[in-house]
Amino acid sequence: MLDFQRAFPTRPVSVAGCLLRLSGSPDLDQLRTAVLERVQAYPALTERLVARRGRAPRWEPGGTIDVTRHVREHQLPAGATEDDLRAAAGRLSGTVVPLDAPAWQVDLLTSPDTGEVQVMFRASHVWLDGLSQNRVLTLLFGERTAAEAGPGWVRTGTLTPGALAAAARRQATSWAGPSAELAALTGPDDGCRSVGWASVGVDRLRAVGQANGASVNDVYLVALGGALAAWTSPVGSSPVQGVVSISARRPGECAVLGNAFVATRVALPLERMSAAERFELVCRQTGPYKGGSNVSLADRFWSDRVPARFGRRTIGGGQEVRRAAVNSTNVGSIAGPLTVAGAPVTAAMPVPAAREGRRQVLVTLGVFGRTATAGFTLPAPGAAELADRWLAEVDDLERTAGIVPAPDQAVATLAAGSAPH
């Protein structure tokens, strides 16, 4: 990732950003003071890239930070609407996080005439993955007991020749063949970006998954395929492929900052078929990654051994529309509650990072409290519509499974504070 970011300095290699909706209105000085207190308490927040002669650079704690560089204010226009907030989040998501200092940014989004305040967190993927980003949010804004240090990288586990061969076959098979494009994104890139969100109680996703012998992530992907089919149509006879990030962490490694994931491809179910057939298609592809820590060990073995000179090619390949029309991830749960300079966080909205020249649907699922939110970023108008269609697909999957959902109190509480749309 470092090689790719250096080769393409205007194309952010970023984890999906996270927009934090607040119940309260801290100002810039209060936010900077609160962040600086946490940085002083948790040295991991000062990690920066350190060059080593003859060896790969690594991340090491670096003492103090310039809080004025890491925490900045961005004013929304007078009379700002939810559309203005989404546009600001999209612009920030497409901004590169510098690597000559700790690779994270906190952006205070203010609306002078309404007094409303939101916070956007961004971090470089060169530094950490989605699970690690959740950890950093806890270090910055979570309860201190939840932010206490956990164990380091675990070195136990069993690697067998059979597991290594199976992992190599999975990766080779997954990336074989082209992807269909999406008709809505085949036009020229005019620089337009749109962001949309859909929120649902995470228990509803679990119930749909249990009814179909699937995981929450499978439900997310099945609903994504249905939403794309309702929103646009594929171009060509190949399946619409989506890049899916799979955690390669061992049990006990969730609190460690860094990257431990592999990227695979999943053919998304856009064709007309029953819900059972759609789940069968997705679960057949994701099933091999549900085999516990030994599966993660084998995939990480190969991922860690990609030569640096090929890193630019492998990362760039996942961003090419001919290889994948969709790029998706599930960053898991943020350990709450979170408080920003005394203001409680009421919702955490993923904002996938827009990238220059990238004609893909970008989508990230995250969980905060009892609410799962899917964040969509498109290189075209329509992200809010696509988010609505994803939520409609979840409703349809419930009905098909004969599930009568209880009133969605988690999302009702979120919507009472501000629109998740």
C-alpha positions as CSV (number, residue, x, y, z in Angstrom):
1,M,0.0,0.0,0.0
2,L,2.9,2.4,0.8
3,D,4.4,1.8,-2.7
4,F,1.0,2.5,-4.3
5,Q,0.4,5.7,-2.3
6,R,3.8,7.0,-3.2
7,A,3.3,6.2,-6.8
8,F,-0.1,7.9,-6.9
9,P,0.0,10.7,-4.4
10,T,-3.3,12.2,-5.4
11,R,-5.3,8.9,-5.0
12,P,-6.1,8.3,-1.3
13,V,-5.3,4.8,0.0
14,S,-7.7,5.3,2.9
15,V,-9.9,3.3,5.1
16,A,-13.6,4.3,4.8
17,G,-14.0,7.5,6.8
18,C,-16.5,7.7,9.6
19,L,-18.9,10.6,10.1
20,L,-19.9,11.0,13.8
21,R,-23.2,12.6,14.5
22,L,-23.2,14.5,17.8
23,S,-25.7,15.5,20.4
24,G,-24.0,18.7,21.3
25,S,-21.8,21.4,19.7
26,P,-18.2,21.4,20.8
27,D,-16.0,24.1,19.2
28,L,-12.6,23.7,17.6
29,D,-10.6,24.6,20.7
30,Q,-12.6,22.1,22.8
31,L,-12.2,19.4,20.2
32,R,-8.4,20.0,19.9
33,T,-8.0,19.9,23.7
34,A,-10.0,16.7,24.0
35,V,-8.0,15.0,21.2
36,L,-4.6,16.1,22.6
37,E,-5.5,14.7,26.0
38,R,-6.2,11.3,24.4
39,V,-3.0,11.4,22.3
40,Q,-1.0,12.0,25.5
41,A,-2.7,9.1,27.2
42,Y,-2.4,6.6,24.3
43,P,1.0,6.7,22.5
44,A,-0.4,4.5,19.7
45,L,-2.0,7.7,18.3
46,T,1.4,9.1,17.6
47,E,2.6,6.3,15.4
48,R,4.4,7.5,12.3
49,L,6.2,5.9,9.4
50,V,9.9,5.5,10.2
51,A,12.5,4.7,7.5
52,R,15.1,2.0,8.2
53,R,18.2,1.6,6.2
54,G,18.1,-1.6,4.1
55,R,14.7,-2.6,5.6
56,A,11.1,-1.8,5.1
57,P,9.8,1.2,7.0
58,R,7.6,0.6,10.0
59,W,5.2,2.4,12.2
60,E,6.6,3.6,15.6
61,P,5.2,5.9,18.3
62,G,6.6,9.4,17.8
63,G,6.0,11.5,20.9
64,T,4.1,14.8,20.4
65,I,1.8,15.8,17.5
66,D,0.8,19.1,16.0
67,V,-2.9,19.1,17.0
68,T,-3.6,22.1,14.7
69,R,-2.6,19.9,11.8
70,H,-4.6,16.9,12.8
71,V,-7.8,18.6,13.9
72,R,-9.3,21.2,11.6
73,E,-12.6,22.9,11.1
74,H,-14.6,23.0,7.9
75,Q,-17.6,25.3,7.7
76,L,-20.7,24.1,5.7
77,P,-22.5,26.8,3.7
78,A,-25.2,29.0,5.2
79,G,-28.5,27.1,5.4
80,A,-26.7,23.8,5.1
81,T,-28.8,20.7,4.4
82,E,-28.2,17.0,4.7
83,D,-27.2,17.1,1.0
84,D,-24.4,19.7,1.9
85,L,-23.2,17.4,4.7
86,R,-23.0,14.4,2.4
87,A,-21.2,16.5,-0.2
88,A,-18.7,17.7,2.4
89,A,-18.1,14.1,3.6
90,G,-17.6,12.9,0.1
91,R,-15.0,15.7,-0.6
92,L,-13.1,14.9,2.6
93,S,-13.1,11.2,1.8
94,G,-11.3,11.9,-1.4
95,T,-8.4,13.8,0.3
96,V,-5.1,12.0,0.9
97,V,-4.1,11.6,4.5
98,P,-0.4,12.6,4.7
99,L,2.2,10.0,5.7
100,D,4.8,12.4,7.1
101,A,3.0,12.5,10.4
102,P,0.5,10.2,12.3
103,A,-1.8,9.1,9.5
104,W,-5.2,10.3,10.8
105,Q,-7.3,13.4,10.6
106,V,-10.3,14.7,12.6
107,D,-12.5,17.2,10.7
108,L,-15.0,19.4,12.6
109,L,-17.9,20.2,10.3
110,T,-19.8,23.2,11.5
111,S,-23.0,24.9,10.3
112,P,-22.8,28.5,11.6
113,D,-26.5,29.4,11.3
114,T,-27.8,26.2,12.8
115,G,-25.2,25.5,15.4
116,E,-25.1,21.8,14.4
117,V,-21.7,20.1,14.6
118,Q,-20.5,16.8,13.1
119,V,-17.1,15.1,13.2
120,M,-15.4,13.3,10.3
121,F,-12.6,10.8,11.1
122,R,-10.2,9.7,8.3
123,A,-7.1,7.5,8.4
124,S,-4.6,6.1,5.8
125,H,-5.0,2.4,4.9
126,V,-1.2,2.3,4.7
127,W,-1.4,2.5,8.6
128,L,-4.4,0.4,9.5
129,D,-7.4,-1.5,8.4
130,G,-11.1,-1.1,9.2
131,L,-11.0,-3.0,12.5
132,S,-8.0,-1.0,13.6
133,Q,-9.8,2.2,12.7
134,N,-12.6,1.3,15.1
135,R,-9.9,0.8,17.7
136,V,-8.5,4.3,17.0
137,L,-12.0,5.8,17.3
138,T,-12.2,4.1,20.7
139,L,-8.8,5.5,21.7
140,L,-9.8,9.0,20.7
141,F,-13.5,9.1,21.9
142,G,-14.4,5.9,23.8
143,E,-14.5,5.0,27.4
144,R,-11.0,4.7,28.9
145,T,-11.6,1.1,30.1
146,A,-12.5,0.1,26.5
147,A,-9.4,1.8,25.2
148,E,-7.0,-0.1,27.4
149,A,-4.3,-2.0,25.5
150,G,-4.9,-5.6,24.4
151,P,-2.6,-8.4,23.4
152,G,-0.2,-8.0,20.4
153,W,0.1,-10.0,17.3
154,V,-0.4,-13.7,18.0
155,R,2.1,-16.2,16.7
156,T,0.2,-19.4,17.4
157,G,-1.7,-21.5,15.0
158,T,-1.3,-24.3,12.5
159,L,-0.2,-23.9,9.0
160,T,-0.4,-27.0,6.9
161,P,0.6,-27.6,3.2
162,G,-3.0,-28.3,2.5
163,A,-4.2,-25.1,4.0
164,L,-1.6,-23.1,2.1
165,A,-2.5,-24.8,-1.2
166,A,-6.2,-24.2,-0.6
167,A,-5.6,-20.5,0.1
168,A,-3.5,-20.1,-3.0
169,R,-6.3,-21.8,-5.1
170,R,-8.9,-19.5,-3.6
171,Q,-7.1,-16.4,-4.5
172,A,-6.3,-17.6,-8.0
173,T,-9.9,-18.7,-8.7
174,S,-11.3,-15.6,-7.2
175,W,-9.4,-13.2,-9.4
176,A,-9.8,-15.1,-12.6
177,G,-11.9,-13.5,-15.3
178,P,-13.3,-10.0,-15.9
179,S,-16.2,-8.3,-14.2
180,A,-19.2,-6.8,-16.0
181,E,-19.5,-3.0,-15.6
182,L,-22.5,-1.2,-14.3
183,A,-24.4,0.8,-17.0
184,A,-24.9,3.8,-14.6
185,L,-21.2,4.3,-14.3
186,T,-20.1,3.8,-17.9
187,G,-20.1,7.5,-18.8
188,P,-17.1,9.8,-18.6
189,D,-15.9,10.8,-15.2
190,D,-16.9,14.5,-14.7
191,G,-15.7,14.6,-11.1
192,C,-19.1,14.3,-9.6
193,R,-19.3,12.3,-6.3
194,S,-22.3,11.3,-4.2
195,V,-22.6,9.8,-0.8
196,G,-25.6,8.0,0.8
197,W,-26.4,6.0,3.9
198,A,-28.9,3.4,4.9
199,S,-29.3,2.3,8.6
200,V,-31.0,-0.7,10.0
201,G,-31.1,-2.5,13.3
202,V,-28.3,-5.1,13.3
203,D,-30.6,-7.6,14.9
204,R,-32.7,-7.5,11.8
205,L,-29.7,-8.5,9.6
206,R,-28.8,-11.3,12.1
207,A,-32.4,-12.7,11.9
208,V,-32.3,-12.7,8.1
209,G,-29.0,-14.4,8.2
210,Q,-30.1,-17.1,10.7
211,A,-33.2,-17.8,8.5
212,N,-30.9,-18.5,5.5
213,G,-27.9,-20.1,7.2
214,A,-25.8,-17.1,6.5
215,S,-23.8,-14.4,8.3
216,V,-24.6,-10.7,8.6
217,N,-22.0,-10.0,5.9
218,D,-23.7,-12.5,3.6
219,V,-27.0,-10.6,4.1
220,Y,-25.2,-7.3,3.4
221,L,-23.8,-8.7,0.1
222,V,-27.1,-10.4,-1.0
223,A,-29.0,-7.1,-0.4
224,L,-26.2,-5.2,-2.3
225,G,-26.7,-7.4,-5.4
226,G,-30.4,-6.9,-5.3
227,A,-30.0,-3.1,-4.8
228,L,-27.6,-2.9,-7.8
229,A,-30.0,-4.8,-10.0
230,A,-32.9,-2.5,-9.1
231,W,-30.7,0.6,-9.6
232,T,-28.9,-0.2,-12.9
233,S,-28.0,-3.1,-15.2
234,P,-24.8,-4.9,-15.9
235,V,-22.9,-4.4,-19.2
236,G,-21.6,-7.6,-20.7
237,S,-22.1,-11.3,-20.1
238,S,-19.7,-11.6,-17.2
239,P,-20.9,-11.5,-13.6
240,V,-20.7,-8.3,-11.6
241,Q,-17.7,-8.8,-9.4
242,G,-17.2,-7.1,-6.0
243,V,-14.0,-6.8,-4.1
244,V,-14.6,-8.0,-0.6
245,S,-12.1,-7.4,2.2
246,I,-11.8,-10.4,4.6
247,S,-10.2,-10.0,8.0
248,A,-7.1,-12.3,8.4
249,R,-6.7,-11.6,12.2
250,R,-6.3,-14.4,14.6
251,P,-8.5,-14.5,17.8
252,G,-7.2,-11.9,20.2
253,E,-5.7,-9.6,17.6
254,C,-8.7,-7.3,17.2
255,A,-7.1,-4.5,19.3
256,V,-3.8,-4.4,17.4
257,L,-3.3,-1.5,15.1
258,G,-2.1,-2.4,11.6
259,N,-3.3,-4.2,8.5
260,A,-4.3,-7.9,8.6
261,F,-6.8,-8.6,5.8
262,V,-7.0,-10.2,2.3
263,A,-9.0,-9.0,-0.6
264,T,-11.0,-11.5,-2.6
265,R,-13.8,-11.2,-5.2
266,V,-17.4,-12.3,-4.9
267,A,-19.8,-12.5,-7.9
268,L,-22.8,-10.5,-6.7
269,P,-26.3,-11.9,-7.4
270,L,-27.9,-9.4,-9.8
271,E,-29.8,-12.0,-11.9
272,R,-33.4,-12.9,-11.3
273,M,-33.4,-15.7,-8.8
274,S,-35.0,-16.7,-5.5
275,A,-33.7,-15.4,-2.2
276,A,-32.5,-18.9,-1.4
277,E,-30.6,-19.1,-4.7
278,R,-29.0,-15.7,-4.0
279,F,-27.9,-16.8,-0.6
280,E,-26.5,-20.0,-1.9
281,L,-24.4,-18.1,-4.5
282,V,-22.9,-15.7,-2.0
283,C,-22.4,-18.3,0.8
284,R,-20.7,-20.7,-1.6
285,Q,-18.1,-18.0,-2.2
286,T,-17.7,-16.7,1.3
287,G,-17.9,-20.0,3.0
288,P,-14.3,-21.0,2.7
289,Y,-13.3,-17.8,4.7
290,K,-15.4,-18.9,7.7
291,G,-13.2,-21.8,8.7
292,G,-11.6,-20.1,11.8
293,S,-8.1,-18.9,12.5
294,N,-6.3,-21.5,10.4
295,V,-8.0,-20.1,7.2
296,S,-6.9,-16.6,8.2
297,L,-3.4,-17.9,8.8
298,A,-3.1,-19.4,5.4
299,D,-4.5,-16.4,3.5
300,R,-2.3,-14.0,5.5
301,F,0.7,-16.1,4.8
302,W,0.3,-15.4,1.1
303,S,-0.8,-11.8,1.5
304,D,2.3,-11.0,3.6
305,R,4.5,-12.5,1.0
306,V,3.5,-10.3,-2.0
307,P,6.8,-8.7,-3.1
308,A,6.7,-4.9,-2.6
309,R,7.4,-4.4,-6.3
310,F,4.0,-6.1,-7.0
311,G,2.0,-4.2,-4.4
312,R,1.2,-1.4,-6.7
313,R,-0.2,-3.8,-9.3
314,T,-2.3,-5.9,-6.9
315,I,-3.8,-2.9,-5.1
316,G,-4.4,-1.1,-8.4
317,G,-6.1,-4.2,-9.8
318,G,-8.8,-4.1,-7.2
319,Q,-9.6,-0.6,-8.3
320,E,-10.0,-1.4,-12.0
321,V,-13.6,-1.6,-13.1
322,R,-12.7,-4.4,-15.5
323,R,-11.7,-6.5,-12.5
324,A,-14.4,-5.4,-10.1
325,A,-17.4,-3.1,-10.5
326,V,-18.0,-2.9,-6.7
327,N,-15.6,-2.5,-3.8
328,S,-17.1,-3.5,-0.5
329,T,-16.0,-3.9,3.1
330,N,-17.4,-4.6,6.5
331,V,-15.5,-2.8,9.2
332,G,-17.4,-4.4,12.1
333,S,-18.5,-2.8,15.3
334,I,-17.2,0.3,17.1
335,A,-16.9,-0.2,20.9
336,G,-19.2,2.4,22.3
337,P,-20.3,4.7,23.8
338,L,-18.3,7.5,22.2
339,T,-18.1,11.1,23.4
340,V,-16.5,14.0,21.5
341,A,-15.4,16.8,23.8
342,G,-18.4,16.1,26.1
343,A,-20.9,15.6,23.2
344,P,-22.3,12.1,23.0
345,V,-22.0,10.4,19.6
346,T,-25.5,9.3,18.4
347,A,-24.5,7.6,15.1
348,A,-21.4,6.6,13.2
349,M,-21.8,6.7,9.4
350,P,-19.2,5.0,7.1
351,V,-18.0,7.2,4.2
352,P,-16.1,5.0,1.6
353,A,-13.1,6.9,0.2
354,A,-13.6,8.3,-3.3
355,R,-10.6,8.0,-5.5
356,E,-9.6,9.8,-8.6
357,G,-10.6,8.0,-11.8
358,R,-12.2,5.1,-9.9
359,R,-15.5,4.2,-11.6
360,Q,-16.7,1.7,-9.0
361,V,-19.5,1.5,-6.4
362,L,-17.8,1.8,-3.0
363,V,-19.8,0.6,0.0
364,T,-18.9,0.0,3.6
365,L,-20.9,-1.6,6.4
366,G,-20.3,-0.6,10.0
367,V,-22.1,-1.2,13.3
368,F,-22.4,1.3,16.2
369,G,-24.5,0.3,19.1
370,R,-27.6,-1.6,17.8
371,T,-27.5,0.0,14.4
372,A,-25.8,-1.2,11.2
373,T,-25.2,1.5,8.6
374,A,-24.2,0.9,5.0
375,G,-22.4,3.9,3.4
376,F,-22.2,4.3,-0.3
377,T,-19.9,6.5,-2.4
378,L,-20.4,6.8,-6.2
379,P,-18.5,8.6,-8.9
380,A,-21.9,9.8,-10.1
381,P,-25.2,11.0,-8.7
382,G,-27.4,8.3,-7.1
383,A,-25.8,7.2,-3.9
384,A,-28.8,8.1,-1.7
385,E,-31.1,6.2,-4.1
386,L,-28.8,3.1,-4.1
387,A,-28.8,3.2,-0.3
388,D,-32.6,3.3,-0.2
389,R,-32.7,0.3,-2.6
390,W,-30.3,-1.6,-0.3
391,L,-32.6,-1.0,2.6
392,A,-35.7,-2.1,0.5
393,E,-33.8,-5.3,-0.3
394,V,-33.4,-6.0,3.4
395,D,-37.1,-5.5,3.9
396,D,-37.8,-7.9,1.0
397,L,-35.5,-10.6,2.4
398,E,-37.3,-10.3,5.8
399,R,-40.7,-10.8,4.2
400,T,-39.4,-13.7,2.1
401,A,-38.1,-15.4,5.3
402,G,-41.4,-14.8,7.0
403,I,-39.9,-12.5,9.6
404,V,-42.0,-9.8,11.2
405,P,-39.5,-7.3,12.5
406,A,-40.1,-5.5,15.8
407,P,-40.2,-1.7,15.6
408,D,-36.6,-0.6,14.8
409,Q,-36.0,1.4,17.9
410,A,-32.2,1.7,17.2
411,V,-32.8,3.4,13.9
412,A,-35.8,5.4,15.1
413,T,-33.5,6.9,17.8
414,L,-30.9,7.7,15.2
415,A,-33.4,9.3,12.9
416,A,-34.8,11.5,15.6
417,G,-31.5,13.2,15.9
418,S,-30.7,13.6,12.2
419,A,-31.6,11.9,9.0
420,P,-29.5,8.8,8.2
421,H,-30.4,9.0,4.5
